[in-house]
Amino acid sequence: MKRPDDWTILKLLQWTTTYFKEHDIESARIDAELLLAFALGLERIDLYLRYDQPLNPDELTRFRTMVKRRVAREPVAYILGAKEFWELEMAVGPEVLIPRPETECLVEAVLDFLKNENGPEAPRFLDLGTGSGAIAMALARSCPTARVVALDRSCAALALADRNRRRHHLEDRVDLVAGDWLAPFSDTRARFDVVVSNPPYISSGQIDGLQPEIVRYEPRAALDGGPDGLDCLALIIGAAPALLSPGGAVFLEIGHDQFPAVQRLAHESGVYRDVACRPDYSGMDRVACLVRH
């Protein structure tokens, strides 16, 4: 074992990358860089500008603790306590799903719809199951005149969303509501131009076969869409039109093979004039757009 003063940044990066690969961590080098930069309070580029800098004992201890957590397959985002989404740093924790790049396609689809449809100057969004608030914050930041209502049934998730709301100075345009899907609005006349959601859409039987990072650490309630993965999607498709302005739309993140089922549910409801699907960055079906008559 090397003495503490033998562990330079570069040597530690090389050792950790190999160690992660031995434990079947796919993004071994990137994860090693992210964790070491965080442990040292540096940017990733600084690791290579200071490659021959030795770590002191406290820095080594801090980094080793993080490495052990990663080898146990805890997601890097939970170890760091943050994840970038839509160029915004979002606080995250095990009470919420980690925002993913494909969900940015959902935000893009909403913004394109408003642009193409000459949407209102001050659109109103309803984000169902907001979690960390990533979608709500991205929409509010992208539409400076918009108002966003972000709803979640988890008080812990809403507390985290509030941290992100305050971090990005959006308290005056993002309202947080506790409740189960659309239930808080059942007795109101609230109207929204867009209802958007990344709901649970993985079938119950498939969850245990996902990566250890997901199965062991991310909240199952935010993943489990019921026997066929459609429970929450069907609920939103059926109930959202009552809250939509004429010509308003529902945007849903879906599984890559779920659009035919979503299309069927939309047609059976009889309230949508257009039903379309948008691919993610890998070309897989990912975002369903349903426009109300």
PyMOL commands that set and color helices and strands:
alter all, ss='L'
color gray80, all
select helices_A, chain A and resi 4-6+9-22+28-40+44-49+57-71+76-80+101-116+134-142+155-167+183-185+204-209+212-217+220-222+231-243+259-269
alter helices_A, ss='H'
color red, helices_A
select strands_A, chain A and resi 82-85+88-91+124-128+147-152+174-178+192-197+244-253+272-279+285-292
alter strands_A, ss='S'
color yellow, strands_A
deselect
rebuild
show_as cartoon
